[in-house]
Amino acid sequence: MLRNLQKVFIGSSQLPNDYPVTAIGDSVAITFDNDNQDVVVVSTFKNKTNSR
C-alpha cells in the first residue's frame, strides 16, 4: 500500500494501455526502483481491478 507516501510516480508510454484508464481506488501492481527520490519512474504496471 502506498497511501501517504510523498512521492510522484511517473510512467512512460511503454507501459500497458490500462495505465491511463486506472482510477482512484483501483487495485494495481507496480514495480519501481526505490532510490529515495521524490519522483519515481514506474518499471511495470498492472491494473488488477480491470484485468481481463
Secondary structure as GFF3:
##gff-version 3
##sequence-region A 1 52
A	DSSP	beta_strand	8	10	.	.	.	ID=ss1
A	DSSP	beta_strand	28	32	.	.	.	ID=ss2
A	DSSP	beta_strand	39	47	.	.	.	ID=ss3
###
